[in-house]
């Protein structure tokens, strides 16, 4: 079950503690409900949150406003997952494992909301993805310079493959469960070693 540390404020005045708890409860319920049924109603979210429908509408005027807030929340969690790995100062291989595990936790816990952040027409999502792309490319560059990646590794292609591996691992985590650390190990192992035999012929 996803657990929000604090609700997104979007430039609003800080909420009182009780209001903050209510918003957090609604966002967590919305994630569960929309992940199971993307067409779910505000009433279903209210029922899952254990609050009156009027309480949900008081915080979020429309269903679209609720989804918007949920998307912003997920984008911020995504950014924090990357930032907390300290990709510019931690040894590259350690940072690669840590950022992978952190991101997988966010993706599996907030699957519906994270699927919304892929919409780069959303300004918050677009900003976060651009910053994370830059962070990822710096990390991969450091990894190449440290010998973790081949000296001739194409960083753009490596990043796209890495993203695809994370997506598949997160989908498995949502469908079958699984520890983020274990999934991160599989992702990084596949990225760095693949499945080919060391003695396999190389195409020139």
MDTraj code that builds the backbone (N, CA, C; nanometers):
import mdtraj as md
import numpy as np

residues = "UNK UNK UNK UNK UNK UNK UNK UNK UNK UNK UNK UNK UNK UNK UNK UNK UNK UNK UNK UNK UNK UNK UNK UNK UNK UNK UNK UNK UNK UNK UNK UNK UNK UNK UNK UNK UNK UNK UNK UNK UNK UNK UNK UNK UNK UNK UNK UNK UNK UNK UNK UNK UNK UNK UNK UNK UNK UNK UNK UNK UNK UNK UNK UNK UNK UNK UNK UNK UNK UNK UNK UNK UNK UNK UNK UNK UNK UNK UNK UNK UNK UNK UNK UNK UNK UNK UNK UNK UNK UNK UNK UNK UNK UNK UNK UNK UNK UNK UNK UNK UNK UNK UNK UNK UNK UNK UNK UNK UNK UNK UNK UNK UNK UNK UNK UNK UNK UNK UNK UNK UNK UNK UNK UNK UNK UNK UNK UNK UNK UNK UNK UNK UNK UNK UNK UNK UNK UNK UNK UNK UNK UNK UNK UNK UNK UNK UNK UNK UNK UNK UNK UNK UNK UNK UNK UNK UNK UNK UNK UNK UNK UNK UNK UNK UNK UNK UNK UNK UNK UNK UNK UNK UNK UNK UNK UNK UNK UNK UNK UNK UNK UNK UNK UNK UNK UNK UNK UNK UNK UNK UNK UNK UNK UNK UNK UNK UNK UNK UNK UNK UNK UNK UNK UNK".split()
xyz = np.array([
    [0.0846, -0.1188, 0.0000],
    [0.0000, 0.0000, 0.0000],
    [0.0885, 0.1243, 0.0000],
    [0.0605, 0.2194, -0.0905],
    [0.1419, 0.3399, -0.0930],
    [0.1259, 0.4197, 0.0334],
    [0.2313, 0.4839, 0.0745],
    [0.2269, 0.5692, 0.1926],
    [0.2855, 0.7039, 0.1589],
    [0.2052, 0.8076, 0.1609],
    [0.2520, 0.9424, 0.1316],
    [0.3120, 1.0018, 0.2569],
    [0.4258, 1.0677, 0.2436],
    [0.4872, 1.1338, 0.3568],
    [0.4193, 1.2669, 0.3856],
    [0.3872, 1.3401, 0.2801],
    [0.3119, 1.4632, 0.2964],
    [0.2469, 1.4949, 0.1642],
    [0.1278, 1.5531, 0.1620],
    [0.0566, 1.5765, 0.0370],
    [0.1178, 1.6910, -0.0405],
    [0.1045, 1.6874, -0.1748],
    [0.1555, 1.7966, -0.2556],
    [0.0772, 1.9238, -0.2293],
    [0.1461, 2.0355, -0.2264],
    [0.0800, 2.1614, -0.1933],
    [0.0566, 2.2498, -0.3152],
    [0.1398, 2.2363, -0.4191],
    [0.1188, 2.3127, -0.5422],
    [0.1088, 2.4624, -0.5161],
    [0.1937, 2.5116, -0.4268],
    [0.1971, 2.6535, -0.4014],
    [0.0903, 2.7033, -0.3072],
    [0.0115, 2.6126, -0.2494],
    [-0.0950, 2.6542, -0.1594],
    [-0.0401, 2.6750, -0.0194],
    [-0.1198, 2.7398, 0.0647],
    [-0.0805, 2.7552, 0.2042],
    [-0.0733, 2.6188, 0.2700],
    [0.0187, 2.5982, 0.3645],
    [0.0282, 2.4692, 0.4334],
    [-0.1043, 2.4320, 0.4974],
    [-0.1362, 2.3033, 0.4911],
    [-0.2601, 2.2559, 0.5500],
    [-0.2421, 2.2301, 0.6990],
    [-0.3518, 2.2389, 0.7746],
    [-0.3479, 2.1961, 0.9138],
    [-0.3218, 2.0462, 0.9176],
    [-0.2757, 1.9972, 1.0322],
    [-0.2387, 1.8561, 1.0426],
    [-0.3558, 1.7643, 1.0088],
    [-0.4758, 1.7977, 1.0557],
    [-0.5896, 1.7109, 1.0273],
    [-0.6266, 1.7143, 0.8796],
    [-0.6187, 1.8328, 0.8184],
    [-0.6466, 1.8439, 0.6751],
    [-0.5414, 1.7695, 0.5936],
    [-0.4157, 1.7772, 0.6378],
    [-0.3074, 1.7076, 0.5688],
    [-0.3293, 1.5568, 0.5722],
    [-0.3722, 1.5069, 0.6882],
    [-0.3996, 1.3629, 0.6995],
    [-0.5149, 1.3225, 0.6085],
    [-0.6162, 1.4084, 0.5996],
    [-0.7304, 1.3771, 0.5136],
    [-0.6885, 1.3715, 0.3675],
    [-0.6111, 1.4690, 0.3237],
    [-0.5634, 1.4705, 0.1853],
    [-0.4792, 1.3470, 0.1573],
    [-0.3906, 1.3134, 0.2505],
    [-0.3056, 1.1951, 0.2327],
    [-0.3909, 1.0693, 0.2200],
    [-0.4918, 1.0577, 0.3047],
    [-0.5797, 0.9415, 0.3006],
    [-0.6523, 0.9326, 0.1669],
    [-0.6991, 1.0465, 0.1170],
    [-0.7712, 1.0484, -0.0112],
    [-0.6769, 1.0107, -0.1252],
    [-0.5546, 1.0644, -0.1254],
    [-0.4600, 1.0326, -0.2325],
    [-0.4239, 0.8849, -0.2318],
    [-0.4005, 0.8295, -0.1155],
    [-0.3664, 0.6876, -0.1075],
    [-0.4826, 0.6013, -0.1556],
    [-0.6054, 0.6389, -0.1164],
    [-0.7233, 0.5654, -0.1613],
    [-0.7412, 0.5792, -0.3122],
    [-0.7207, 0.6995, -0.3641],
    [-0.7345, 0.7213, -0.5082],
    [-0.6366, 0.6349, -0.5858],
    [-0.5131, 0.6240, -0.5382],
    [-0.4158, 0.5379, -0.6054],
    [-0.4639, 0.3934, -0.6101],
    [-0.5116, 0.3416, -0.4987],
    [-0.5589, 0.2035, -0.4950],
    [-0.6785, 0.1829, -0.5878],
    [-0.7729, 0.2752, -0.5805],
    [-0.8971, 0.2610, -0.6566],
    [-0.8713, 0.2755, -0.8062],
    [-0.7959, 0.3787, -0.8464],
    [-0.7708, 0.4021, -0.9878],
    [-0.6780, 0.2953, -1.0469],
    [-0.5885, 0.2402, -0.9657],
    [-0.5023, 0.1327, -1.0156],
    [-0.5858, 0.0095, -1.0495],
    [-0.6895, -0.0149, -0.9693],
    [-0.7778, -0.1289, -0.9952],
    [-0.8772, -0.0996, -1.1061],
    [-0.9228, 0.0264, -1.1141],
    [-1.0222, 0.0659, -1.2136],
    [-1.0017, 0.2117, -1.2506],
    [-0.9304, 0.2398, -1.3613],
    [-0.9021, 0.3782, -1.3993],
    [-1.0268, 0.4633, -1.4220],
    [-1.1423, 0.3992, -1.4403],
    [-1.2665, 0.4734, -1.4631],
    [-1.3460, 0.4924, -1.3341],
    [-1.2868, 0.4607, -1.2216],
    [-1.3582, 0.4699, -1.0934],
    [-1.4049, 0.6127, -1.0674],
    [-1.5082, 0.6240, -0.9868],
    [-1.5697, 0.7542, -0.9583],
    [-1.5157, 0.8146, -0.8287],
    [-1.5459, 0.9412, -0.8082],
    [-1.5104, 1.0092, -0.6844],
    [-1.5787, 0.9415, -0.5649],
    [-1.7012, 0.8932, -0.5857],
    [-1.7726, 0.8257, -0.4773],
    [-1.6981, 0.6993, -0.4345],
    [-1.6451, 0.6257, -0.5313],
    [-1.5690, 0.5049, -0.4986],
    [-1.4407, 0.5396, -0.4233],
    [-1.3778, 0.6500, -0.4619],
    [-1.2581, 0.6951, -0.3902],
    [-1.2951, 0.7313, -0.2472],
    [-1.4055, 0.8025, -0.2305],
    [-1.4497, 0.8419, -0.0961],
    [-1.4760, 0.7185, -0.0102],
    [-1.5416, 0.6186, -0.0674],
    [-1.5695, 0.4961, 0.0071],
    [-1.4390, 0.4278, 0.0496],
    [-1.3436, 0.4204, -0.0410],
    [-1.2158, 0.3561, -0.0097],
    [-1.1380, 0.4338, 0.0960],
    [-1.1543, 0.5656, 0.0955],
    [-1.0850, 0.6504, 0.1923],
    [-1.1561, 0.6546, 0.3270],
    [-1.2804, 0.6072, 0.3298],
    [-1.3564, 0.6105, 0.4532],
    [-1.4036, 0.7492, 0.4907],
    [-1.4289, 0.8330, 0.3896],
    [-1.4773, 0.9686, 0.4142],
    [-1.6013, 0.9931, 0.3289],
    [-1.6715, 1.0998, 0.3589],
    [-1.7894, 1.1363, 0.2810],
    [-1.7467, 1.1887, 0.1435],
    [-1.8350, 1.1715, 0.0476],
    [-1.8051, 1.2230, -0.0859],
    [-1.7854, 1.3737, -0.0823],
    [-1.8621, 1.4421, 0.0018],
    [-1.8469, 1.5876, 0.0118],
    [-1.7081, 1.6268, 0.0621],
    [-1.6469, 1.5413, 0.1439],
    [-1.5112, 1.5685, 0.1922],
    [-1.4126, 1.5639, 0.0773],
    [-1.4265, 1.4652, -0.0109],
    [-1.3390, 1.4568, -0.1276],
    [-1.3585, 1.5787, -0.2163],
    [-1.4836, 1.6170, -0.2401],
    [-1.5114, 1.7317, -0.3270],
    [-1.4662, 1.8638, -0.2635],
    [-1.4625, 1.8692, -0.1333],
    [-1.4138, 1.9897, -0.0682],
    [-1.2642, 2.0076, -0.0931],
    [-1.1920, 1.8974, -0.1018],
    [-1.0472, 1.9028, -0.1268],
    [-1.0155, 1.9091, -0.2767],
    [-1.0985, 1.8402, -0.3559],
    [-1.0749, 1.8316, -0.5008],
    [-1.2084, 1.8543, -0.5712],
    [-1.2194, 1.9659, -0.6415],
    [-1.3483, 2.0064, -0.6980],
    [-1.4029, 1.9060, -0.7985],
    [-1.3131, 1.8419, -0.8736],
    [-1.3551, 1.7480, -0.9774],
    [-1.2652, 1.6247, -0.9745],
    [-1.3089, 1.5217, -1.0435],
    [-1.2266, 1.4013, -1.0568],
    [-1.0943, 1.4352, -1.1248],
    [-1.1004, 1.5227, -1.2253],
    [-0.9797, 1.5627, -1.2966],
    [-0.8813, 1.6331, -1.2032],
    [-0.9330, 1.7131, -1.1105],
    [-0.8462, 1.7818, -1.0146],
    [-0.7783, 1.6815, -0.9225],
    [-0.8489, 1.5775, -0.8840],
    [-0.7901, 1.4738, -0.7995],
    [-0.6795, 1.3996, -0.8740],
    [-0.7071, 1.3637, -0.9983],
    [-0.6059, 1.2936, -1.0778],
    [-0.4850, 1.3838, -1.1012],
    [-0.5101, 1.5129, -1.1231],
    [-0.4013, 1.6091, -1.1417],
    [-0.3118, 1.6145, -1.0181],
    [-0.3744, 1.6214, -0.9004],
    [-0.2978, 1.6270, -0.7760],
    [-0.2198, 1.4979, -0.7545],
    [-0.2807, 1.3869, -0.7875],
    [-0.2151, 1.2575, -0.7737],
    [-0.0949, 1.2473, -0.8675],
    [-0.1098, 1.3011, -0.9881],
    [0.0007, 1.3012, -1.0844],
    [0.1165, 1.3862, -1.0342],
    [0.0862, 1.5035, -0.9813],
    [0.1906, 1.5902, -0.9270],
    [0.2611, 1.5242, -0.8092],
    [0.1830, 1.4593, -0.7236],
    [0.2418, 1.3900, -0.6093],
    [0.3404, 1.2831, -0.6557],
    [0.2990, 1.2017, -0.7547],
    [0.3855, 1.0949, -0.8048],
    [0.5111, 1.1520, -0.8684],
    [0.4974, 1.2619, -0.9414],
    [0.6138, 1.3233, -1.0048],
    [0.7147, 1.3674, -0.8996],
    [0.6652, 1.4259, -0.7905],
    [0.7557, 1.4695, -0.6841],
    [0.8220, 1.3499, -0.6153],
    [0.7457, 1.2431, -0.5950],
    [0.8046, 1.1231, -0.5345],
    [0.9122, 1.0632, -0.6252],
    [0.8878, 1.0671, -0.7547],
    [0.9837, 1.0187, -0.8535],
    [1.1131, 1.0996, -0.8457],
    [1.0991, 1.2320, -0.8409],
    [1.2172, 1.3181, -0.8329],
    [1.2951, 1.2935, -0.7041],
    [1.2225, 1.2775, -0.5924],
    [1.2882, 1.2531, -0.4644],
    [1.3596, 1.1186, -0.4638],
    [1.3013, 1.0190, -0.5299],
    [1.3640, 0.8871, -0.5365],
    [1.5010, 0.8949, -0.6029],
    [1.5120, 0.9769, -0.7066],
    [1.6395, 0.9928, -0.7760],
    [1.7343, 1.0792, -0.6938],
    [1.6839, 1.1901, -0.6411],
    [1.7692, 1.2828, -0.5661],
    [1.8310, 1.2162, -0.4439],
    [1.7553, 1.1292, -0.3772],
    [1.8045, 1.0676, -0.2535],
    [1.9168, 0.9679, -0.2778],
    [1.9396, 0.9303, -0.4036],
    [2.0504, 0.8394, -0.4348],
    [2.1822, 0.9143, -0.4533],
    [2.1785, 1.0490, -0.4582],
    [2.2985, 1.1332, -0.4689],
    [2.3878, 1.0875, -0.5863],
    [2.3293, 1.0928, -0.7056],
    [2.3964, 1.0357, -0.8219],
    [2.5258, 1.1078, -0.8598],
    [2.5452, 1.2306, -0.8115],
    [2.6660, 1.3041, -0.8477],
    [2.7816, 1.2798, -0.7509],
    [2.7549, 1.2195, -0.6345],
    [2.8611, 1.2030, -0.5350],
    [2.8829, 1.0584, -0.4912],
    [2.7825, 0.9745, -0.5022],
    [2.7956, 0.8341, -0.4636],
    [2.8713, 0.7590, -0.5733],
    [2.9555, 0.6601, -0.5385],
    [3.0221, 0.5800, -0.6414],
    [2.9213, 0.5301, -0.7450],
    [2.9545, 0.5376, -0.8732],
    [2.8549, 0.5124, -0.9787],
    [2.7790, 0.3812, -0.9668],
    [2.8472, 0.2702, -0.9375],
    [2.7776, 0.1424, -0.9297],
    [2.6805, 0.1403, -0.8124],
    [2.7219, 0.1952, -0.6985],
    [2.6340, 0.2028, -0.5812],
    [2.5132, 0.2906, -0.6128],
    [2.5382, 0.4052, -0.6745],
    [2.4287, 0.4967, -0.7084],
    [2.3315, 0.4318, -0.8059],
    [2.3833, 0.3538, -0.8999],
    [2.2975, 0.2887, -0.9983],
    [2.2023, 0.1906, -0.9305],
    [2.2539, 0.1107, -0.8388],
    [2.1676, 0.0200, -0.7628],
    [2.0668, 0.0986, -0.6793],
    [2.1139, 0.2026, -0.6091],
    [2.0265, 0.2748, -0.5169],
    [1.9151, 0.3484, -0.5901],
    [1.9487, 0.4173, -0.6981],
    [1.8451, 0.4914, -0.7697],
    [1.7448, 0.3945, -0.8315],
    [1.7919, 0.2784, -0.8765],
    [1.7014, 0.1790, -0.9342],
    [1.6032, 0.1286, -0.8301],
    [1.6532, 0.0937, -0.7115],
    [1.5650, 0.0460, -0.6045],
    [1.4673, 0.1545, -0.5617],
    [1.5149, 0.2778, -0.5481],
    [1.4279, 0.3885, -0.5061],
    [1.3150, 0.4116, -0.6059],
    [1.3510, 0.4141, -0.7340],
    [1.2509, 0.4380, -0.8385],
    [1.1507, 0.3235, -0.8447],
    [1.1995, 0.2013, -0.8280],
    [1.1083, 0.0866, -0.8325],
    [1.0074, 0.0916, -0.7183],
    [1.0496, 0.1381, -0.6019],
    [0.9546, 0.1515, -0.4911],
    [0.8419, 0.2489, -0.5264],
    [0.8790, 0.3613, -0.5861],
    [0.7775, 0.4598, -0.6236],
    [0.6867, 0.4045, -0.7326],
    [0.7461, 0.3417, -0.8327],
    [0.6669, 0.2916, -0.9450],
    [0.5703, 0.1814, -0.9022],
    [0.6138, 0.0931, -0.8134],
    [0.5256, -0.0159, -0.7722],
    [0.4197, 0.0315, -0.6735],
    [0.4545, 0.1255, -0.5857],
    [0.3576, 0.1738, -0.4877],
    [0.2561, 0.2717, -0.5458],
    [0.2975, 0.3430, -0.6525],
    [0.2112, 0.4453, -0.7128],
    [0.1971, 0.4178, -0.8630],
    [0.1554, 0.2953, -0.8950],
    [0.1545, 0.2501, -1.0344],
    [0.0636, 0.3353, -1.1217],
    [-0.0585, 0.3599, -1.0779],
    [-0.1508, 0.4403, -1.1590],
    [-0.0974, 0.5818, -1.1761],
    [-0.0584, 0.6441, -1.0658],
    [-0.0111, 0.7823, -1.0722],
    [0.1155, 0.7931, -1.1557],
    [0.2057, 0.6965, -1.1439],
    [0.3283, 0.7008, -1.2218],
    [0.3012, 0.6824, -1.3699],
    [0.1975, 0.6075, -1.4026],
    [0.1633, 0.5936, -1.5449],
    [0.1164, 0.7270, -1.6011],
    [0.0589, 0.8114, -1.5162],
    [0.0159, 0.9438, -1.5594],
    [0.1347, 1.0378, -1.5805],
    [0.2425, 1.0193, -1.5034],
    [0.3568, 1.1094, -1.5178],
    [0.4278, 1.0883, -1.6507],
    [0.3960, 0.9786, -1.7207],
    [0.4543, 0.9584, -1.8532],
    [0.3974, 1.0534, -1.9572],
    [0.2890, 1.1218, -1.9240],
    [0.2292, 1.2202, -2.0151],
    [0.3093, 1.3498, -2.0069],
    [0.3997, 1.3690, -2.1015],
    [0.4884, 1.4845, -2.0948],
    [0.4197, 1.6146, -2.1334],
    [0.2894, 1.6064, -2.1680],
    [0.2134, 1.7297, -2.1867],
    [0.1783, 1.7905, -2.0512],
    [0.1897, 1.7108, -1.9467],
    [0.1647, 1.7599, -1.8112],
    [0.2876, 1.8378, -1.7677],
    [0.2767, 1.9650, -1.7354],
    [0.3959, 2.0478, -1.7110],
    [0.4839, 1.9994, -1.5964],
    [0.4226, 1.9557, -1.4868],
    [0.5023, 1.9058, -1.3744],
    [0.5758, 1.7786, -1.4129],
    [0.5059, 1.6882, -1.4820],
    [0.5687, 1.5638, -1.5249],
    [0.6813, 1.5903, -1.6242],
    [0.6585, 1.6829, -1.7165],
    [0.7610, 1.7148, -1.8160],
    [0.8862, 1.7706, -1.7494],
    [0.8677, 1.8592, -1.6509],
    [0.9829, 1.9165, -1.5807],
    [1.0610, 1.8090, -1.5061],
    [0.9880, 1.7233, -1.4348],
    [1.0541, 1.6185, -1.3580],
    [1.1274, 1.5219, -1.4489],
    [1.0645, 1.4803, -1.5570],
    [1.1291, 1.3853, -1.6471],
    [1.2539, 1.4452, -1.7113],
    [1.2502, 1.5729, -1.7438],
    [1.3682, 1.6365, -1.8025],
    [1.4832, 1.6389, -1.7028],
    [1.4527, 1.6714, -1.5766],
    [1.5568, 1.6739, -1.4745],
    [1.6124, 1.5345, -1.4483],
    [1.5252, 1.4352, -1.4453],
    [1.5697, 1.2985, -1.4190],
    [1.6503, 1.2442, -1.5370],
    [1.6116, 1.2798, -1.6583],
    [1.6909, 1.2382, -1.7747],
    [1.8325, 1.2929, -1.7644],
    [1.8459, 1.4183, -1.7240],
    [1.9792, 1.4768, -1.7075],
    [2.0568, 1.4053, -1.5970],
    [1.9892, 1.3770, -1.4840],
    [2.0543, 1.3054, -1.3739],
    [2.1023, 1.1680, -1.4197],
    [2.0160, 1.0990, -1.4929],
    [2.0489, 0.9639, -1.5393],
    [2.1679, 0.9661, -1.6342],
    [2.1686, 1.0612, -1.7255],
    [2.2789, 1.0674, -1.8212],
    [2.4101, 1.1033, -1.7529],
    [2.4056, 1.1886, -1.6494],
    [2.5281, 1.2176, -1.5737],
    [2.5775, 1.0940, -1.5007],
    [2.4842, 1.0187, -1.4425],
    [2.5227, 0.8971, -1.3719],
    [2.5836, 0.7952, -1.4688],
    [2.5224, 0.7771, -1.5833],
    [2.5748, 0.6811, -1.6804],
    [2.7106, 0.7265, -1.7339],
    [2.7278, 0.8576, -1.7510],
    [2.8582, 0.9090, -1.7946],
    [2.9653, 0.8794, -1.6896],
    [2.9312, 0.9013, -1.5612],
    [3.0250, 0.8701, -1.4534],
    [3.0552, 0.7198, -1.4514],
    [2.9519, 0.6381, -1.4772],
    [2.9711, 0.4933, -1.4786],
    [3.0636, 0.4519, -1.5931],
    [3.0489, 0.5176, -1.7060],
    [3.1372, 0.4865, -1.8195],
    [3.2806, 0.5274, -1.7884],
    [3.2970, 0.6450, -1.7284],
    [3.4319, 0.6924, -1.6938],
    [3.4977, 0.6045, -1.5876],
    [3.4156, 0.5425, -1.4997],
    [3.4688, 0.4571, -1.3934],
    [3.4919, 0.3137, -1.4398],
    [3.4555, 0.2847, -1.5643],
    [3.4744, 0.1498, -1.6156],
    [3.3604, 0.0554, -1.5855],
    [3.2511, 0.1063, -1.5272],
    [3.1346, 0.0225, -1.5023],
    [3.0659, -0.0107, -1.6339],
    [3.0627, 0.0851, -1.7256],
    [3.0132, 0.0642, -1.8611],
    [3.1313, 0.0597, -1.9571],
    [3.1104, -0.0012, -2.0717],
    [3.2141, -0.0055, -2.1740],
    [3.2512, 0.1360, -2.2173],
    [3.3751, 0.1607, -2.2524],
    [3.4150, 0.2954, -2.2931],
    [3.3442, 0.3444, -2.4192],
    [3.2937, 0.2506, -2.5013],
    [3.2246, 0.2904, -2.6242],
    [3.0725, 0.2867, -2.6085],
    [3.0220, 0.2736, -2.4839],
    [2.8768, 0.2648, -2.4623],
    [2.8074, 0.3926, -2.5078],
    [2.7023, 0.3770, -2.5865],
    [2.6188, 0.4889, -2.6298],
    [2.5256, 0.5234, -2.5131],
    [2.5439, 0.6392, -2.4518],
    [2.4704, 0.6710, -2.3307],
    [2.3210, 0.6909, -2.3558],
    [2.2853, 0.7458, -2.4714],
    [2.1434, 0.7627, -2.5025],
    [2.0726, 0.6285, -2.5131],
    [2.1348, 0.5351, -2.5842],
    [2.0779, 0.4015, -2.5989],
    [2.0765, 0.3288, -2.4647],
    [2.1842, 0.3414, -2.3882],
    [2.1915, 0.2775, -2.2561],
    [2.0800, 0.3276, -2.1655],
    [2.0555, 0.4583, -2.1677],
    [1.9491, 0.5140, -2.0842],
    [1.8133, 0.4582, -2.1238],
    [1.7858, 0.4492, -2.2529],
    [1.6559, 0.3985, -2.2976],
    [1.6372, 0.2517, -2.2579],
    [1.7422, 0.1723, -2.2695],
    [1.7351, 0.0321, -2.2278],
    [1.7131, 0.0232, -2.0766],
    [1.7831, 0.1068, -2.0026],
    [1.7685, 0.1107, -1.8566],
    [1.6258, 0.1452, -1.8181],
    [1.5676, 0.2461, -1.8824],
    [1.4288, 0.2832, -1.8551],
    [1.3348, 0.1657, -1.8828],
    [1.3581, 0.0970, -1.9937],
    [1.2718, -0.0153, -2.0309],
    [1.2819, -0.1282, -1.9282],
    [1.4015, -0.1555, -1.8801],
    [1.4203, -0.2588, -1.7785],
    [1.3472, -0.2224, -1.6496],
    [1.3574, -0.0964, -1.6091],
    [1.2878, -0.0518, -1.4880],
    [1.1369, -0.0663, -1.5051],
    [1.0852, -0.0281, -1.6213],
    [0.9414, -0.0398, -1.6452],
    [0.8959, -0.1844, -1.6326],
    [0.9700, -0.2772, -1.6947],
    [0.9309, -0.4180, -1.6888],
    [0.9418, -0.4726, -1.5474],
    [1.0458, -0.4331, -1.4743],
    [1.0607, -0.4790, -1.3360],
    [0.9466, -0.4258, -1.2497],
    [0.9088, -0.3004, -1.2699],
    [0.7988, -0.2422, -1.1925],
    [0.6671, -0.3127, -1.2236],
    [0.6438, -0.3438, -1.3502],
    [0.5220, -0.4152, -1.3877],
    [0.5172, -0.5515, -1.3205],
    [0.6319, -0.6190, -1.3143],
    [0.6380, -0.7480, -1.2450],
    [0.6130, -0.7298, -1.0960],
    [0.6701, -0.6240, -1.0393],
    [0.6500, -0.5979, -0.8979],
    [0.5044, -0.5740, -0.8641],
    [0.4333, -0.5032, -0.9506],
    [0.2917, -0.4761, -0.9275],
    [0.2103, -0.6047, -0.9415],
    [0.2413, -0.6840, -1.0445],
    [0.1624, -0.8042, -1.0726],
    [0.1904, -0.9177, -0.9749],
    [0.3164, -0.9332, -0.9364],
    [0.3554, -1.0506, -0.8595],
    [0.4145, -1.0179, -0.7232],
    [0.4273, -0.8907, -0.6921],
    [0.4960, -0.8545, -0.5685],
    [0.6458, -0.8657, -0.5904],
    [0.7205, -0.8557, -0.4869],
    [0.8657, -0.8648, -0.5025],
    [0.9341, -0.7474, -0.4370],
    [1.0488, -0.7765, -0.3822],
    [1.1263, -0.6762, -0.3118],
    [1.1955, -0.5828, -0.4095],
    [1.1920, -0.4530, -0.3808],
    [1.2531, -0.3547, -0.4705],
    [1.4025, -0.3779, -0.4850],
    [1.4685, -0.4169, -0.3773],
    [1.6128, -0.4411, -0.3835],
    [1.6441, -0.5575, -0.4767],
    [1.5651, -0.6645, -0.4670],
    [1.5878, -0.7801, -0.5536],
    [1.5608, -0.7451, -0.6999],
    [1.4538, -0.6708, -0.7236],
    [1.4233, -0.6294, -0.8606],
    [1.5326, -0.5365, -0.9139],
    [1.5844, -0.4478, -0.8287],
    [1.6911, -0.3571, -0.8714],
    [1.8159, -0.4357, -0.9108],
    [1.8472, -0.5395, -0.8347],
    [1.9631, -0.6225, -0.8681],
    [1.9464, -0.6861, -1.0048],
    [1.8258, -0.7338, -1.0349],
    [1.8004, -0.7948, -1.1654],
    [1.8144, -0.6924, -1.2774],
    [1.7618, -0.5718, -1.2537],
    [1.7695, -0.4665, -1.3562],
    [1.9153, -0.4303, -1.3851],
    [1.9920, -0.4023, -1.2796],
    [2.1309, -0.3603, -1.2991],
    [2.2134, -0.4735, -1.3584],
    [2.1891, -0.5972, -1.3153],
    [2.2621, -0.7107, -1.3707],
    [2.2329, -0.7250, -1.5201],
    [2.1061, -0.7100, -1.5579],
    [2.0712, -0.7197, -1.7000],
    [2.1336, -0.6055, -1.7792],
    [2.1350, -0.4852, -1.7205],
    [2.1924, -0.3702, -1.7907],
    [2.3420, -0.3881, -1.8127],
    [2.4123, -0.4361, -1.7113],
    [2.5586, -0.4427, -1.7199],
    [2.6092, -0.5710, -1.7838],
    [2.5340, -0.6807, -1.7694],
    [2.5854, -0.8097, -1.8166],
    [2.4987, -0.8758, -1.9216],
    [2.3725, -0.8423, -1.9277],
    [2.2847, -0.9014, -2.0267],
    [2.2707, -1.0514, -2.0065],
    [2.2407, -1.1196, -2.1155],
    [2.2178, -1.2633, -2.1081],
    [2.3101, -1.3420, -2.2010],
    [2.3992, -1.2721, -2.2684],
    [2.4881, -1.3411, -2.3616],
    [2.6037, -1.4097, -2.2902],
    [2.6554, -1.5122, -2.3555],
    [2.7724, -1.5821, -2.3035],
    [2.8972, -1.4989, -2.3306],
    [2.9930, -1.4949, -2.2354],
    [3.1177, -1.4206, -2.2604],
    [3.1920, -1.4697, -2.3837],
    [3.1686, -1.5969, -2.4219],
    [3.2386, -1.6539, -2.5383],
    [3.1600, -1.6395, -2.6679],
    [3.0418, -1.5747, -2.6594],
    [2.9600, -1.5588, -2.7801],
    [3.0330, -1.4726, -2.8821],
    [3.0210, -1.5052, -3.0112],
    [3.0864, -1.4234, -3.1132],
    [3.0283, -1.2822, -3.1175],
    [3.1120, -1.1853, -3.1464],
    [3.0706, -1.0450, -3.1537],
    [3.0564, -1.0050, -3.2991],
    [2.9437, -0.9404, -3.3337],
    [2.9226, -0.8948, -3.4715],
    [3.0040, -0.7675, -3.4915],
    [3.0891, -0.7694, -3.5895],
    [3.1751, -0.6538, -3.6153],
    [3.0940, -0.5401, -3.6751],
])
top = md.Topology()
chain = top.add_chain()
for i, resn in enumerate(residues, 1):
    res = top.add_residue(resn, chain, resSeq=i)
    for name in ("N", "CA", "C"):
        top.add_atom(name, md.element.get_by_symbol(name[0]), res)
traj = md.Trajectory(xyz[None], top)
